[in-house]
Amino acid sequence: MDNKFASRTPETAARSGLRWQIAFLVCAAITLSYFDRQTLPWTLTEIQKDYPFSDQVKALFDSAFLMAYGVMYIGGGRLLDHLGTRRGFLIVMIFWSLACASQGLAGNYGLPLVFGMQFALVMLVVSRCLLGMGEGGGFPAATRVVTEWFPVRERSTAMGIINAGTAVGAVAAPWLILLVLNYTGWFGLAPWRWVFILSGALGLVWTLWWLWDYHTPEKHPRLGAAERAMILSESAAIGSSATEGQAIPISTLLAQREILAVVGAKFLTDAAWYFYMFWLPKFLMETFQIKFNAATSVGWIPYAASGVGCLVGGGLSSWLLHRGASVNRSRKVALGISAVFMPWVLLVPGIQSLTVVIVIFSLAFFGQQSWSTIVMTLPTDMVPRRAVGTVAGFVGFGGAMGGIVLGQIAGWLRDHHYSYTPVLIIAGSLHVIAFLLICIAVPNIKQLVLKK
């Protein structure tokens, strides 16, 4: 047969497959998720001109998002395990896109103060809560996609690609938000309102792509026979085929020490991550007395480093697996190397150079997202497919609760005239503690034997 594709082996066909396009589809969703959650931190100074508020109110915005995000991480994970990935992800994306747009409608509307706050600020708290509820299903859905579409040896790379969307969204946010602030104001609406409205609209556009392009490997009309066979054969081998069976009780999952350890590690490390993500713009502007334009010119750099971290962490773990390392060794080596980058933040309080501070935060963001990529892969290594969404939900819940605790500490300290030093010391120490927790409580990363 005179065809250049005739000589391709089934292994080659599988290797060049559709599953990587699916990873980029989900990466786009995570990009929008992180863009949406960055809309408020980068518009705070503009909103404050209309509705002044304190640092503790700013921390309340963050906590409202994280509380709902954490709770719905669990609920979203369970929902996705019940509805399936295609329908479940569609619902959560529509919900969070509308919630994001609703922030642009915040106003007093002639109404009185509520708990001493302007009604517009209460509306922002509610909108952030709704945004967190929607986005709480994002990573459980992404984890299910990885489980459905990728063999174990490729999962950390796939999760790295998907998790890189966090960096793309965060890097794009300051520049696109600056563009909207400078060139909108249509129909008499303040430019900061258009930031939320337009970002919500982007999410609704993504849902059309999702409906067009996402199906499970069993049903996808464009999936080649060789790739389908490769994906489904491995799923069957680990007992996670499409016929998923009865849901595993939550009590059974939470009885596993290893699962609780991963949740605890996420609590510790995401406390630092959410502090960096929600407070970095404010930290830069206050500490170095720079304006919004100057902050955007450098504030994107650490997020770009975080994207590299996603790819390096996931790629390193997959490379070790391909070289013959066990799942346990490949994951823990990548986690340990990632944790090494975090304590550099302890040096920030004593540094006066903006350039050096940005370099240090870039190292920390690199390490954090390398770490996060591996941690969010662990549920796929430890539990059957029918429980992956639920376990990923509890892991995300732990992270969100950590973010609330450290965010509230930061807000209280700032309003009581403390510097950023105490919270930076805490944040710089947490990943090392979390790594020790995983090493002690999870001596061997493998599929758990779950007894009902």
VOGU-3710 file (C-alpha; in Angstrom, 3 decimals, decimal comma):
1> mdnkfasrtp> 0,000/0,000/0,000  1,571/3,261/-1,152  0,536/5,365/1,802  2,849/7,135/4,189  0,590/6,209/7,094  0,524/2,520/6,262  3,832/1,888/7,994  2,682/3,332/11,294  2,461/0,754/14,041  -0,448/0,705/16,498
11> etaarsglrw> 1,936/1,956/19,176  2,947/4,918/16,998  -0,657/5,726/16,178  -1,582/5,666/19,843  1,387/7,812/20,769  0,398/10,568/18,329  -3,230/10,622/19,456  -6,248/12,670/20,214  -5,781/12,515/23,971  -3,274/15,375/23,900
21> qiaflvcaai> -5,813/17,586/22,131  -8,223/16,773/24,940  -5,569/17,848/27,469  -5,286/21,235/25,746  -9,076/21,593/25,702  -9,136/21,202/29,488  -6,071/23,433/29,803  -8,121/26,196/28,149  -10,828/25,773/30,796  -8,299/26,025/33,622
31> tlsyfdrqtl> -6,852/29,112/31,915  -10,275/30,749/32,073  -10,696/29,644/35,683  -7,504/31,367/36,794  -8,208/34,400/34,654  -11,632/34,733/36,279  -10,316/34,466/39,813  -7,612/37,079/39,059  -10,132/39,648/37,855  -10,840/40,913/41,370
41> pwtlteiqkd> -7,246/41,145/42,692  -6,213/43,208/39,661  -9,260/45,527/39,753  -9,303/46,194/43,494  -7,721/49,632/43,207  -10,353/50,685/40,647  -13,244/49,301/42,692  -11,936/51,047/45,822  -12,347/54,391/44,074  -16,107/53,743/43,979
51> ypfsdqvkal> -16,526/51,633/47,113  -13,702/51,976/49,707  -12,905/48,929/51,875  -10,270/47,625/54,316  -7,803/44,756/54,029  -10,048/42,553/56,139  -12,890/43,112/53,673  -10,442/42,193/50,894  -9,671/39,008/52,856  -13,432/38,418/53,114
61> fdsaflmayg> -13,707/38,484/49,304  -10,994/35,828/49,134  -12,497/33,736/51,935  -15,969/33,804/50,367  -14,474/32,439/47,155  -12,362/29,824/48,905  -15,062/28,608/51,296  -17,497/27,959/48,456  -14,671/26,668/46,258  -13,580/24,175/48,878
71> vmyigggrll> -17,078/22,917/49,708  -18,027/22,625/46,059  -14,703/20,984/45,273  -16,152/18,084/47,247  -19,678/18,545/45,914  -18,402/19,105/42,398  -16,237/16,003/42,586  -19,177/13,913/43,743  -21,416/15,524/41,083  -18,916/14,684/38,364
81> dhlgtrrgfl> -18,649/11,105/39,587  -22,464/10,962/39,320  -23,108/12,883/36,081  -19,931/12,007/34,228  -17,292/14,376/32,952  -19,006/15,713/29,827  -22,249/16,881/31,430  -20,688/17,797/34,761  -17,958/20,065/33,368  -20,472/21,801/31,106
91> ivmifwslac> -22,689/22,667/34,071  -19,898/23,998/36,275  -18,418/26,133/33,465  -21,763/27,790/32,692  -22,342/28,427/36,391  -18,946/29,979/37,114  -18,980/32,098/33,948  -22,308/33,675/34,925  -21,044/34,147/38,492  -17,920/35,914/37,212
101> asqglagnyg> -20,007/38,263/35,059  -22,275/39,039/38,012  -19,394/40,838/39,783  -19,757/43,571/37,191  -23,277/44,288/38,466  -22,198/45,124/42,033  -23,671/48,410/43,253  -25,424/50,052/46,197  -28,724/50,602/44,347  -29,830/53,009/47,097
111> lplvfgmqfa> -29,846/50,249/49,701  -28,558/50,620/53,303  -25,407/49,156/54,812  -25,390/45,424/55,567  -23,294/44,412/58,593  -21,561/47,768/58,270  -20,629/47,179/54,622  -21,851/48,964/51,536  -24,357/46,853/49,613  -22,027/46,809/46,588
121> lvmlvvsrcl> -19,353/45,090/48,664  -21,885/42,551/49,930  -22,799/41,846/46,304  -19,126/41,271/45,514  -18,846/38,842/48,434  -21,881/36,915/47,151  -20,558/36,894/43,586  -17,158/35,636/44,733  -18,934/32,914/46,682  -20,889/31,883/43,576
131> lgmgegggfp> -17,711/31,961/41,485  -16,046/29,645/43,988  -19,028/27,288/43,868  -18,703/26,972/40,111  -14,935/26,749/39,905  -14,951/24,084/42,620  -15,811/21,541/39,939  -12,979/22,504/37,601  -10,064/20,469/38,901  -12,139/17,398/39,853
141> aatrvvtewf> -13,330/17,432/36,234  -9,762/17,826/34,980  -8,635/14,926/37,156  -11,419/12,748/35,759  -10,378/13,649/32,214  -6,809/12,569/32,966  -8,048/9,296/34,444  -10,353/8,606/31,493  -7,917/9,478/28,734  -4,349/8,770/29,892
151> pvrerstamg> -2,316/5,743/30,993  -0,509/6,006/34,327  2,874/6,736/32,740  1,450/9,832/30,974  -0,865/11,195/33,642  1,541/13,587/35,337  2,527/15,055/31,957  -1,129/15,463/31,018  -1,881/17,062/34,388  1,126/19,329/33,875
161> iinagtavga> -0,289/20,557/30,559  -3,703/21,111/32,134  -2,260/22,777/35,230  -0,203/25,097/33,007  -3,511/26,768/32,277  -3,269/28,297/35,754  -0,187/30,187/34,612  -1,586/31,176/31,224  -4,683/32,648/32,860  -2,724/34,434/35,574
171> vaapwlillv> -0,132/35,809/33,116  -2,801/37,035/30,709  -4,942/38,588/33,450  -2,991/41,799/34,258  -2,380/42,641/30,601  -5,901/41,965/29,361  -7,434/43,638/32,397  -5,275/46,713/31,810  -6,462/46,737/28,193  -10,116/46,550/29,248
181> lnytgwfgla> -9,662/49,247/31,885  -8,079/51,584/29,336  -10,361/51,001/26,347  -13,854/50,203/27,602  -16,469/52,119/29,566  -19,197/51,366/27,051  -22,867/52,171/27,759  -21,892/54,268/30,754  -20,559/51,286/32,731  -17,252/51,729/34,566
191> pwrwvfilsg> -14,369/49,866/32,861  -13,805/47,613/35,878  -17,316/46,225/35,384  -16,476/45,199/31,824  -13,530/43,164/33,115  -15,972/40,791/34,821  -18,594/40,802/32,078  -16,153/40,001/29,270  -14,299/37,325/31,231  -17,600/35,594/31,975
201> alglvwtlww> -18,507/35,692/28,288  -15,276/33,892/27,374  -16,289/30,961/29,555  -19,617/30,620/27,779  -17,795/30,513/24,442  -15,603/27,676/25,751  -18,674/25,556/26,488  -19,401/25,390/22,752  -15,915/23,969/22,139  -16,415/21,482/24,959
211> lwdyhtpekh> -19,737/20,210/23,602  -18,216/19,834/20,154  -14,983/18,115/21,133  -15,334/16,164/24,387  -16,521/12,571/24,698  -15,182/9,643/26,700  -12,698/7,382/24,877  -15,427/4,745/24,524  -17,643/7,129/22,534  -15,402/9,704/20,867
221> prlgaaeram> -16,112/9,656/17,113  -12,624/10,828/16,088  -10,569/8,508/18,292  -8,459/6,024/16,342  -8,782/2,305/17,003  -5,178/1,879/18,211  -5,359/4,740/20,679  -8,773/3,638/21,925  -7,480/0,113/22,521  -4,422/1,411/24,360
231> ilsesaaigs> -6,486/3,661/26,675  -9,210/1,134/27,424  -6,836/-1,779/27,943  -5,011/0,051/30,715  -8,277/1,217/32,279  -9,463/-2,371/32,381  -6,144/-3,497/33,851  -6,510/-1,234/36,894  -10,193/-1,910/37,353  -11,508/1,473/36,219
241> sategqaipi> -13,340/0,769/33,019  -16,317/2,717/31,776  -18,630/0,369/33,642  -17,744/2,018/36,909  -20,092/0,296/39,306  -21,385/1,562/42,615  -19,929/4,735/44,135  -17,452/4,159/46,951  -18,770/5,611/50,237  -17,068/8,782/51,434
251> stllaqreil> -16,544/7,186/54,844  -14,521/4,436/53,176  -12,325/6,937/51,365  -11,716/9,104/54,431  -10,783/6,050/56,474  -7,603/5,791/54,404  -4,597/7,414/56,082  -2,970/8,026/52,709  -5,918/10,052/51,395  -6,049/12,159/54,561
261> avvgakfltd> -2,318/12,830/54,228  -2,734/14,149/50,686  -5,626/16,352/51,856  -3,464/17,641/54,709  -0,537/18,349/52,406  -2,817/20,304/50,094  -4,141/22,285/53,089  -0,613/23,364/53,945  0,705/24,155/50,481  -2,354/25,851/49,017
271> aawyfymfwl> -2,412/28,157/52,027  0,810/29,589/50,635  -0,357/29,469/47,025  -3,615/31,366/47,578  -1,820/33,958/49,643  0,635/34,533/46,799  -2,070/34,543/44,147  -4,544/36,886/45,864  -2,073/39,176/47,633  0,896/39,536/45,258
281> pkflmetfqi> -0,500/42,545/43,312  -1,291/44,378/46,553  2,048/43,388/48,108  4,004/44,768/45,155  2,087/48,049/45,001  2,300/48,669/48,758  5,828/47,447/49,452  7,508/49,139/46,503  5,098/52,068/46,167  4,376/51,390/42,501
291> kfnaatsvgw> 1,214/52,042/40,522  -1,026/49,556/38,730  0,739/49,868/35,358  4,144/49,230/36,919  2,827/46,275/38,927  1,380/44,649/35,801  4,708/45,048/34,007  6,405/42,675/36,471  3,528/40,914/38,247  3,025/38,440/35,407
301> ipyaasgvgc> 6,569/37,026/35,630  6,067/34,719/38,650  2,931/33,313/37,020  4,884/32,566/33,842  7,391/30,683/35,995  4,512/28,732/37,527  3,529/27,534/34,053  7,029/26,222/33,472  6,800/24,499/36,846  3,600/22,703/35,812
311> lvggglsswl> 5,290/21,249/32,747  8,607/20,450/34,430  7,072/18,761/37,472  4,683/16,632/35,439  7,285/15,925/32,783  9,929/14,904/35,331  7,615/12,392/36,970  6,585/10,907/33,621  10,235/10,760/32,496  11,172/8,831/35,629
321> lhrgasvnrs> 8,320/6,386/35,000  9,495/5,850/31,413  13,004/5,198/32,779  11,636/2,379/34,919  11,105/4,123/38,251  8,098/3,101/40,325  5,087/5,386/40,676  6,085/5,970/44,295  9,646/7,015/43,453  8,743/9,144/40,451
331> rkvalgisav> 6,088/11,120/42,323  8,141/11,658/45,500  11,306/12,718/43,680  9,294/15,355/41,786  7,565/16,495/44,995  10,848/16,767/46,895  12,557/18,810/44,185  9,508/21,096/43,984  9,524/21,704/47,755  13,157/22,843/47,661
341> fmpwvllvpg> 12,182/25,998/45,748  9,749/27,282/48,371  11,810/28,409/51,412  13,523/31,112/49,332  10,477/33,287/50,143  11,832/33,582/53,692  14,431/36,008/52,277  11,883/38,450/50,797  11,306/40,646/53,917  14,967/41,653/53,977
351> iqsltvvivi> 15,289/42,519/50,285  14,806/46,026/48,924  15,215/45,248/45,229  12,007/44,705/43,245  13,938/42,667/40,677  15,308/40,243/43,266  11,895/39,887/44,914  10,308/39,025/41,559  13,036/36,411/40,967  12,367/34,830/44,371
361> fslaffgqqs> 8,610/34,772/43,850  9,211/33,257/40,422  11,180/30,420/42,034  8,386/29,913/44,550  5,653/29,945/41,898  7,675/27,482/39,807  8,039/25,125/42,758  4,422/25,484/43,861  2,880/24,570/40,531  5,353/21,772/39,941
371> wstivmtlpt> 4,262/20,471/43,346  0,559/21,013/42,651  0,713/19,113/39,363  2,004/16,008/41,134  -0,345/16,297/44,120  -3,387/16,537/41,843  -2,150/13,433/40,013  -2,018/11,370/43,215  -5,770/10,583/43,361  -5,467/8,912/39,946
381> dmvprravgt> -2,652/6,760/41,351  -4,468/5,812/44,539  -8,177/5,175/43,876  -10,395/3,691/41,122  -11,840/5,965/38,447  -15,296/5,974/40,038  -13,828/7,653/43,145  -11,272/9,983/41,528  -13,591/13,010/41,381  -14,573/12,608/45,023
391> vagfvgfgga> -11,004/12,233/46,283  -9,807/15,120/44,114  -12,667/17,122/45,622  -11,497/16,480/49,172  -7,925/17,324/48,204  -9,084/20,623/46,724  -11,256/21,298/49,780  -8,206/20,937/51,990  -6,329/23,427/49,832  -9,138/25,972/49,924
401> mggivlgqia> -9,424/25,774/53,716  -5,694/26,399/53,993  -6,102/29,444/51,776  -8,871/30,802/54,009  -6,827/30,396/57,194  -3,687/32,094/55,902  -5,671/34,765/54,038  -7,562/35,738/57,183  -4,308/35,845/59,131  -2,819/38,132/56,482
411> gwlrdhhysy> -5,842/40,460/56,494  -5,868/40,737/60,292  -2,127/41,387/60,460  -2,254/44,078/57,793  -5,208/45,897/59,379  -3,367/45,835/62,715  -0,318/47,490/61,140  1,959/44,449/60,892  4,271/44,014/57,925  4,060/41,110/55,488
421> tpvliiagsl> 7,015/39,415/57,220  5,104/36,998/59,527  2,883/35,638/56,779  5,807/35,291/54,353  7,703/33,250/56,949  4,708/30,952/57,347  4,169/30,616/53,590  7,816/29,832/52,904  7,851/26,926/55,368  4,691/25,014/54,453
431> hviafllici> 5,805/22,937/51,452  8,699/21,340/53,313  6,348/20,341/56,144  3,856/18,962/53,609  6,524/16,878/51,881  7,535/15,321/55,174  3,871/14,547/55,869  3,491/12,687/52,572  6,734/10,742/53,042  5,686/9,606/56,519
441> avpnikqlvl> 1,970/8,942/55,975  2,161/7,579/52,412  5,130/5,195/52,432  4,138/3,738/49,053  2,045/5,588/46,452  -0,075/2,898/44,812  -3,675/1,816/44,236  -5,290/1,466/47,645  -7,310/-1,551/48,709  -10,645/-0,004/49,707
451> kk> -12,763/-2,115/52,008  -16,382/-1,070/52,412
//
